[in-house]
Amino acid sequence: MQRTFDSVLSAWADDPGAKPLLLRGARQVGKTYCVQTLGRRFRHFVEINFEETPEAGRFFDGALTARPLAAKLAAFAGRPVVPGETLLFLDEVQRTPRVLASLRYFREQMPGLRVVAAGSLLEFALEEIPSFGVGRVTSRFLYPMTFPEFLRALGEGALAEMVDEADFDHPIDAVFHERLVERYRTYLLVGGMPEAVAAYAASGDLLAASGVLDDLLQDFRDDFAKYRKRVPSQRLDETFRSVAAQTGGRFACATVSAETKSTAILAALFLLEKAGLVYRAKESSASGVPLGAQADDRRFKALLCDTGLCQRLLGLRLGDELLRSPADLVNKGPLAELAAGLALVAAQDSRSRPELFYWQRASRAANAEVDYVVAAGSRILPVEVKAGTRGSMQSLRLFLKEKGLPFGVRLSLENFGRLPDVRILPLYAAHRLSDLCDESPRAAIRPGLAKPHTFRNHTAPSKFPAPAPVPNGSNRSTTRPTPRP
């Protein structure tokens, strides 16, 4: 399946000064698959998985000198590790934290070698190495599949192209808009976890995708046992479930458990966030950029990393949902707000951790809340999420008046359009928010919401030779011969 993240990895590989890459993200979001796809561009691809072959970790017990390490790894994999010709992939490195410490030496001693490290619980391994290579290692963050990626996986890339080409003055034809809304309905049920998307794309069976999601949830719970030295696994599980239940509202520790101290629940939430399973949207006064400067860390919403996983945790009954109209499905609770937030997360610059913010004003006269506030260039954009095709925008207009802003954005099931003070963006096009609304001369996009890469615009030639076609892929060495979705 095509991932827009492929162009991010290609740009890294083509950079003459590329540093060793640390690939970060939640379990099962497709990190290994993306690196294996990149590996096809190289003459040699060497993958060492430290869960499948833990004995390889012994190479890192002694000195971390790059060339001897490269020679040992080459002998272990049976393929050469040559700067400029080899992509070296070190997977599941949380099993051997000293692998992370070695990355800086690959940068210093073999600068032409492309090295990628990844792992399911990478963030926790990083804590064990306070300084593993500041300035000598770079990071990229990967998230579940977006709606355009979902369309391409279903063979409907033409619809994704229509979304990319439309704007507020050039909406999508009504026939195709209706089809996109229907596909978006399916996407909310399946979610963006690659294995679930692959199962649905192969069979068109929502039950098959749901089974995959249930298995993934069990995998995550099994992982919780690995955190037990920090937080009891039961507390992690109840916090994880409560995040799904509290979607759309400010996170309340008392809702998780009345008997457990809030500090203990926040500790569990912090671990879930580090694992990439939960994102936080912090409350901000939104008086200027950066938005984080006015954020209150004590007041936040918590978002589960995937709509499909969220609905499975909430006990989704497919039979009931399939009888609903697309608008009814999105109207179910705060699902639209979650989906919009996840689209904004995935559209951010992959070099930094995602950040989300919202605005709220509580007063005796009236309460007001704007679902998200984002930065597009130097401009602040208030974003209201409407599950259907109509609804008042009192909070949005109040925010515009207080901050003296020219317009805000409404995300809904409507087609592209504009009002004097509101830009209307379909929920299925939430990833385009920043590039459509940044009206600065140079359209500078801040890290808060970077314009996503597209395959059609990535034409830079590779500096590495393409692998010669060899039957059965015998020119590639890997300890995992079959790429995971």
Secondary structure as UniProt FT lines:
FT   HELIX           5..14
FT   TURN            16..17
FT   STRAND          21..24
FT   TURN            27..28
FT   HELIX           31..39
FT   TURN            40..41
FT   STRAND          44..49
FT   TURN            50..52
FT   HELIX           54..60
FT   HELIX           66..77
FT   TURN            83..85
FT   STRAND          86..91
FT   HELIX           93..95
FT   HELIX           98..109
FT   TURN            111..112
FT   STRAND          114..118
FT   TURN            120..121
FT   HELIX           122..127
FT   TURN            134..136
FT   STRAND          138..141
FT   HELIX           147..153
FT   TURN            154..155
FT   HELIX           157..165
FT   TURN            168..169
FT   HELIX           174..190
FT   HELIX           194..203
FT   HELIX           206..224
FT   HELIX           225..227
FT   TURN            228..230
FT   HELIX           233..245
FT   TURN            246..248
FT   HELIX           253..256
FT   HELIX           262..274
FT   TURN            275..276
FT   STRAND          278..284
FT   HELIX           291..294
FT   STRAND          295..304
FT   HELIX           307..313
FT   TURN            314..315
FT   HELIX           318..322
FT   HELIX           326..331
FT   TURN            333..334
FT   HELIX           335..346
FT   TURN            350..351
FT   STRAND          356..361
FT   STRAND          368..370
FT   STRAND          372..376
FT   TURN            377..378
FT   STRAND          379..385
FT   HELIX           394..403
FT   STRAND          408..412
FT   STRAND          417..418
FT   STRAND          422..426
FT   HELIX           427..432
FT   HELIX           433..437
FT   TURN            441..442
FT   HELIX           447..449
FT   HELIX           455..457
FT   HELIX           471..473
FT   TURN            474..475
FT   STRAND          477..478
//
